[in-house]
């Protein structure tokens, strides 16, 4: 999994640096802020991959639990960095003056609740519970909330492609679409496995 880990992170960071440092002229002194975007995107992708059935992941010799734990760890780092950057200076779209607006509260709430939900599958993985244990289903619920998290942050900007730096789609939009795609794949595979029961 290590080579894919490096590739995914490098791609996410390169895209973030290109869009924001080059396209949006954000100074290099804000490199931690941009790095945080790449960490969030990488964490989201790995947690999303952990939602897929193990049989599908076997093709890349990846383990669902390892993907989920790694994604959760990066997500935790992302939350810590975000806490120190939280404010209208870095997240102007989430504020009205010095106060969080509706989008801001939704984004923080969805992120916090999904992180809380993820802790239960994490505990299950640490206890080495079987994959069929119901505690791991909570991870899928957490990922649904995580998919809504970037929508709460950047939805308004999705409708203005002319304002995108270098005409590159926002990371929030790419993450949202990827999340929907992964959930659809999971749904289709679950339907194929058991026509009588559809489980996300």
VOBA-1610 file (N, C-alpha, C; in pm, whole numbers, padded with zeros to 5 digits, always signed):
BEGIN
Unk+00082-00120+00000Unk+00000+00000+00000Unk+00086+00126+00000Unk+00211+00116+00041Unk+00296+00232+00062Unk+00315+00315-00065Unk+00338+00248-00179Unk+00362+00323-00301Unk+00238+00399-00345Unk+00120+00340-00323Unk-00003+00410-00357Unk-00028+00525-00260Unk+00011+00506-00136Unk-00003+00612-00036Unk+00077+00735-00078Unk+00200+00714-00115Unk+00286+00824-00156Unk+00233+00891-00281Unk+00189+00811-00377Unk+00137+00867-00503Unk+00014+00953-00478Unk-00079+00902-00398Unk-00203+00977-00372Unk-00173+01108-00299Unk-00085+01102-00199Unk-00055+01225-00124Unk+00017+01327-00213Unk+00114+01282-00291Unk+00189+01373-00379Unk+00094+01437-00480Unk+00002+01358-00535Unk-00095+01415-00630Unk-00181+01520-00563Unk-00233+01489-00443Unk-00319+01583-00372Unk-00245+01712-00338Unk-00120+01697-00293Unk-00044+01817-00257Unk-00006+01899-00380Unk+00033+01832-00488Unk+00067+01904-00611Unk-00053+01981-00662Unk-00169+01919-00661Unk-00291+01985-00709Unk-00323+02106-00621Unk-00315+02087-00489Unk-00344+02197-00397Unk-00245+02312-00415Unk-00117+02279-00428Unk-00014+02382-00446Unk-00034+02456-00577Unk-00065+02382-00683Unk-00086+02444-00813Unk-00206+02537-00811Unk-00313+02491-00752Unk-00437+02570-00753Unk-00428+02694-00664Unk-00367+02678-00548Unk-00370+02787-00451Unk-00243+02872-00449Unk-00126+02809-00453Unk-00003+02889-00454Unk+00014+02959-00589Unk-00006+02885-00697Unk+00015+02940-00831Unk-00110+03012-00881Unk-00223+02941-00881Unk-00345+02999-00936Unk-00405+03110-00853Unk-00409+03093-00722Unk-00472+03193-00634Unk-00371+03287-00570Unk-00244+03271-00603Unk-00137+03359-00552Unk-00129+03362-00399Unk-00160+03250-00337Unk-00141+03241-00191Unk+00008+03224-00165Unk+00067+03307-00082Unk+00213+03304-00062Unk+00262+03172-00004Unk+00387+03141-00033Unk+00447+03016+00015Unk+00455+03012+00167Unk+00449+03127+00230Unk+00451+03131+00377Unk+00328+03062+00437Unk+00225+03043+00354Unk+00103+02975+00398Unk+00106+02827+00360Unk+00225+02771+00351Unk+00238+02634+00302Unk+00168+02532+00393Unk+00162+02559+00523Unk+00094+02465+00613Unk-00056+02465+00585Unk-00112+02581+00556Unk-00254+02593+00522Unk-00286+02513+00397Unk-00198+02519+00298Unk-00219+02445+00173Unk-00193+02297+00195Unk-00091+02266+00273Unk-00063+02127+00306Unk-00183+02063+00376Unk-00250+02141+00459Unk-00367+02090+00530Unk-00478+02048+00434Unk-00492+02120+00325Unk-00591+02082+00224Unk-00556+01947+00163Unk-00429+01926+00136Unk-00384+01799+00079Unk-00403+01686+00180Unk-00375+01712+00307Unk-00394+01611+00411Unk-00541+01572+00422Unk-00628+01673+00419Unk-00772+01646+00429Unk-00820+01562+00312Unk-00776+01597+00193Unk-00817+01525+00072Unk-00763+01382+00074Unk-00638+01366+00113Unk-00579+01233+00121Unk-00651+01147+00224Unk-00679+01206+00341Unk-00750+01134+00446Unk-00886+01089+00397Unk-00955+01177+00330Unk-01088+01147+00277Unk-01083+01031+00177Unk-00984+01033+00089Unk-00971+00928-00011Unk-00944+00792+00053Unk-00856+00789+00152Unk-00823+00662+00216Unk-00939+00607+00297Unk-01009+00694+00367Unk-01127+00648+00439Unk-01233+00599+00341Unk-01246+00669+00228Unk-01340+00626+00126Unk-01305+00490+00068Unk-01178+00466+00046Unk-01135+00336-00005Unk-01163+00225+00095Unk-01157+00258+00224Unk-01183+00156+00326Unk-01329+00114+00328Unk-01415+00190+00263Unk-01557+00156+00255Unk-01580+00043+00154Unk-01488+00030+00058Unk-01504-00070-00047Unk-01481-00211+00007Unk-01542-00311-00055Unk-01522-00450-00010Unk-01376-00493-00022Unk-01334-00578+00070Unk-01195-00624+00072Unk-01157-00696-00056Unk-01252-00770-00115Unk-01222-00845-00238Unk-01179-00751-00350Unk-01238-00633-00353Unk-01201-00536-00456Unk-01063-00476-00427Unk-01033-00456-00300Unk-00905-00397-00261Unk-00790-00495-00274Unk-00821-00624-00277Unk-00716-00726-00289Unk-00636-00710-00418Unk-00698-00649-00518Unk-00630-00631-00647Unk-00509-00538-00634Unk-00512-00450-00534Unk-00399-00361-00509Unk-00326-00398-00381Unk-00357-00516-00329Unk-00295-00566-00205Unk-00312-00467-00090Unk-00432-00411-00082Unk-00463-00315+00024Unk-00556-00377+00126Unk-00547-00331+00249Unk-00628-00382+00358Unk-00723-00272+00406Unk-00850-00305+00418Unk-00950-00206+00455Unk-00918-00141+00589Unk-00877-00221+00684Unk-00849-00166+00816Unk-00729-00071+00813Unk-00627-00112+00741Unk-00508-00027+00731Unk-00542+00106+00662Unk-00624+00098+00558Unk-00666+00220+00487Unk-00744+00311+00580Unk-00838+00251+00656Unk-00921+00330+00745Unk-00842+00394+00858Unk-00752+00318+00919Unk-00671+00371+01029Unk-00579+00482+00980Unk-00519+00462+00862Unk-00430+00564+00807Unk-00509+00690+00773Unk-00626+00672+00711Unk-00710+00787+00678Unk-00755+00862+00802Unk-00792+00789+00906Unk-00834+00852+01031Unk-00720+00932+01093Unk-00599+00876+01089Unk-00483+00946+01145Unk-00457+01077+01073Unk-00461+01073+00940Unk-00442+01197+00863Unk-00555+01295+00890Unk-00676+01242+00903Unk-00790+01328+00932Unk-00776+01397+01067Unk-00720+01327+01163Unk-00698+01386+01295Unk-00596+01498+01288Unk-00489+01476+01210Unk-00389+01581+01191Unk-00452+01702+01123Unk-00537+01675+01024Unk-00609+01783+00954Unk-00694+01864+01051Unk-00762+01797+01141Unk-00847+01867+01238Unk-00765+01956+01330Unk-00650+01906+01372Unk-00564+01985+01462Unk-00513+02110+01392Unk-00466+02093+01268Unk-00415+02208+01192Unk-00527+02308+01166Unk-00645+02257+01131Unk-00759+02345+01104Unk-00795+02426+01227Unk-00789+02363+01344Unk-00822+02433+01468Unk-00736+02557+01486Unk-00607+02546+01453Unk-00516+02659+01471Unk-00529+02763+01359Unk-00590+02724+01247Unk-00608+02818+01137Unk-00751+02872+01129Unk-00839+02820+01213Unk-00979+02856+01203Unk-01000+03004+01230Unk-01063+03070+01135Unk-01089+03212+01147Unk-01119+03271+01010Unk-01173+03391+01004Unk-01209+03453+00876Unk-01089+03479+00785Unk-00967+03484+00843Unk-00849+03509+00760Unk-00824+03394+00663Unk-00850+03273+00704Unk-00825+03156+00620Unk-00953+03094+00565Unk-01062+03111+00637Unk-01189+03047+00597Unk-01299+03152+00588Unk-01273+03251+00503Unk-01367+03364+00490Unk-01507+03323+00450Unk-01519+03217+00368Unk-01652+03174+00321Unk-01738+03119+00433Unk-01674+03082+00542Unk-01748+03021+00653Unk-01782+03123+00762Unk-01754+03249+00735Unk-01775+03352+00837Unk-01856+03469+00782Unk-01933+03528+00872Unk-01994+03659+00850Unk-01932+03752+00952Unk-01835+03828+00906Unk-01759+03908+01000Unk-01670+03817+01083Unk-01685+03823+01214Unk-01606+03739+01304Unk-01683+03617+01354Unk-01804+03599+01303Unk-01888+03489+01349Unk-01908+03385+01240Unk-01912+03260+01280Unk-01939+03153+01184Unk-02078+03168+01126Unk-02090+03149+00995Unk-02222+03149+00932Unk-02278+03008+00930Unk-02389+02989+00863Unk-02454+02857+00859Unk-02363+02752+00797Unk-02297+02788+00687Unk-02206+02694+00621Unk-02092+02654+00714Unk-02043+02753+00791Unk-01935+02726+00884Unk-01976+02627+00992Unk-02092+02650+01050Unk-02140+02560+01154Unk-02167+02421+01098Unk-02222+02414+00977Unk-02250+02284+00915Unk-02120+02209+00888Unk-02022+02280+00834Unk-01894+02216+00801Unk-01826+02161+00926Unk-01822+02242+01031Unk-01758+02198+01155Unk-01836+02083+01218Unk-01968+02093+01218Unk-02051+01989+01280Unk-02036+01857+01206Unk-02042+01860+01073Unk-02029+01737+00995Unk-01891+01675+01014Unk-01789+01759+01017Unk-01653+01708+01037Unk-01636+01647+01175Unk-01688+01714+01277Unk-01672+01666+01414Unk-01752+01538+01438Unk-01875+01533+01389Unk-01960+01416+01410Unk-01904+01295+01335Unk-01859+01316+01212Unk-01803+01205+01136Unk-01676+01151+01204Unk-01593+01241+01256Unk-01472+01198+01328Unk-01508+01117+01451Unk-01612+01160+01521Unk-01657+01087+01639Unk-01706+00947+01601Unk-01780+00938+01494Unk-01832+00809+01448Unk-01717+00717+01407Unk-01615+00773+01343Unk-01501+00692+01298Unk-01427+00627+01414Unk-01437+00686+01533Unk-01362+00629+01645Unk-01412+00489+01682Unk-01538+00461+01655Unk-01592+00330+01690Unk-01536+00219+01601Unk-01533+00236+01467Unk-01464+00135+01385Unk-01316+00126+01417Unk-01256+00239+01455Unk-01114+00238+01492Unk-01093+00150+01615Unk-01181+00164+01712Unk-01172+00079+01831Unk-01191-00068+01794Unk-01287-00093+01703Unk-01310-00230+01657Unk-01188-00288+01588Unk-01119-00206+01509Unk-00998-00252+01441Unk-00887-00281+01542Unk-00874-00196+01643Unk-00770-00215+01745Unk-00799-00340+01829Unk-00926-00373+01844Unk-00964-00494+01918Unk-00964-00618+01830Unk-00930-00596+01702Unk-00923-00705+01605Unk-01055-00781+01593Unk-01163-00707+01592Unk-01294-00769+01575Unk-01311-00817+01431Unk-01395-00916+01407Unk-01415-00967+01270Unk-01479-00861+01181Unk-01452-00870+01051Unk-01504-00771+00956Unk-01656-00765+00954Unk-01721-00873+00996Unk-01866-00877+00995Unk-01928-00806+01115Unk-01847-00762+01209Unk-01898-00693+01327Unk-01971-00565+01286Unk-02085-00541+01348Unk-02168-00426+01311Unk-02100-00293+01337Unk-02000-00292+01424Unk-01934-00166+01456Unk-01868-00104+01333Unk-01829-00188+01236Unk-01763-00136+01117Unk-01861-00070+01020Unk-01990-00099+01036Unk-02089-00032+00951Unk-02097+00116+00981Unk-02059+00153+01103Unk-02060+00295+01139Unk-01963+00374+01053Unk-01858+00308+01006Unk-01762+00376+00920Unk-01826+00427+00793Unk-01922+00353+00741Unk-01992+00394+00619Unk-02081+00514+00645Unk-02144+00515+00764Unk-02225+00630+00800Unk-02136+00753+00817Unk-02021+00733+00880Unk-01927+00843+00896Unk-01880+00897+00762Unk-01860+00807+00665Unk-01813+00852+00534Unk-01920+00931+00459Unk-02046+00895+00479Unk-02154+00972+00418Unk-02150+01116+00471Unk-02133+01129+00602Unk-02123+01263+00661Unk-01998+01336+00613Unk-01889+01261+00598Unk-01764+01320+00548Unk-01780+01370+00405Unk-01862+01302+00327Unk-01886+01345+00189Unk-01965+01476+00185Unk-02052+01496+00283Unk-02127+01620+00292Unk-02043+01735+00348Unk-01938+01700+00421Unk-01851+01801+00483Unk-01790+01898+00381Unk-01726+01851+00273Unk-01672+01946+00174Unk-01781+02023+00101Unk-01901+01964+00089Unk-02011+02035+00024Unk-02051+02157+00106Unk-02054+02141+00238Unk-02088+02253+00325Unk-01984+02364+00316Unk-01859+02325+00291Unk-01751+02424+00284Unk-01753+02502+00154Unk-01764+02430+00041Unk-01739+02498-00086Unk-01848+02497-00188Unk-01972+02459-00150Unk-02078+02446-00250Unk-02099+02573-00332Unk-02098+02689-00268Unk-02123+02814-00340Unk-02021+02838-00451Unk-01897+02796-00428Unk-01794+02816-00529Unk-01802+02717-00644Unk-01876+02609-00627Unk-01887+02510-00733Unk-01962+02565-00854Unk-02047+02661-00831Unk-02133+02714-00938Unk-02070+02831-01012Unk-01944+02860-00982Unk-01876+02973-01046Unk-01743+02928-01107Unk-01746+02845-01211Unk-01621+02792-01269Unk-01530+02901-01325Unk-01587+03014-01362Unk-01505+03122-01414Unk-01414+03183-01307Unk-01449+03157-01180Unk-01369+03212-01071Unk-01265+03112-01018Unk-01264+02991-01072Unk-01170+02890-01025Unk-01028+02927-01066Unk-00933+02928-00975Unk-00793+02954-01011Unk-00743+02853-01114Unk-00689+02905-01225Unk-00641+02822-01336Unk-00750+02729-01390Unk-00875+02763-01361Unk-00992+02684-01403Unk-00987+02541-01349Unk-00919+02524-01237Unk-00911+02394-01171Unk-01027+02383-01071Unk-01103+02274-01076Unk-01217+02257-00984Unk-01171+02261-00839Unk-01254+02312-00750Unk-01220+02313-00607Unk-01199+02172-00553Unk-01110+02158-00457Unk-01085+02029-00394Unk-01212+01977-00327Unk-01292+02069-00273Unk-01417+02026-00210Unk-01509+01958-00310Unk-01515+02010-00433Unk-01599+01949-00537Unk-01545+01813-00577Unk-01415+01803-00596Unk-01354+01676-00635Unk-01374+01571-00526Unk-01359+01613-00400Unk-01379+01519-00289Unk-01524+01473-00284Unk-01616+01564-00300Unk-01759+01530-00296Unk-01795+01430-00406Unk-01749+01456-00528Unk-01780+01367-00639Unk-01716+01230-00619Unk-01593+01229-00566Unk-01526+01102-00538Unk-01602+01024-00432Unk-01648+01094-00328Unk-01724+01029-00223Unk-01852+00967-00276Unk-01923+01041-00361Unk-02046+00988-00421Unk-02015+00865-00505Unk-01906+00870-00582Unk-01868+00757-00668Unk-01836+00633-00584Unk-01761+00650-00476Unk-01725+00537-00391Unk-01848+00476-00322Unk-01939+00562-00279Unk-02061+00513-00217Unk-02148+00438-00317Unk-02151+00486-00441Unk-02228+00419-00545Unk-02169+00282-00577Unk-02036+00276-00583Unk-01969+00148-00609Unk-02003+00049-00497Unk-01998+00098-00374Unk-02031+00012-00260Unk-02176-00036-00268Unk-02265+00054-00304Unk-02407+00020-00314Unk-02432-00083-00423Unk-02368-00064-00539Unk-02386-00157-00651Unk-02332-00295-00617Unk-02215-00299-00554Unk-02157-00427-00517Unk-02240-00498-00410Unk-02296-00419-00318Unk-02382-00478-00215Unk-02509-00534-00277Unk-02564-00464-00375Unk-02686-00510-00442Unk-02659-00638-00519Unk-02541-00643-00583Unk-02506-00763-00659Unk-02486-00884-00570Unk-02439-00858-00447Unk-02412-00968-00354Unk-02541-01024-00297Unk-02637-00937-00274Unk-02762-00982-00213Unk-02876-00895-00264Unk-02954-00948-00356Unk-03061-00872-00417Unk-03172-00838-00319Unk-03185-00916-00215Unk-03293-00896-00120Unk-03262-00788-00017Unk-03134-00759+00003Unk-03094-00660+00103Unk-02990-00567+00043Unk-03019-00437+00047Unk-02924-00339-00002Unk-02866-00266+00117Unk-02737-00281+00135Unk-02670-00220+00250Unk-02558-00128+00201Unk-02554-00010+00257Unk-02445+00082+00227Unk-02332+00054+00325
//
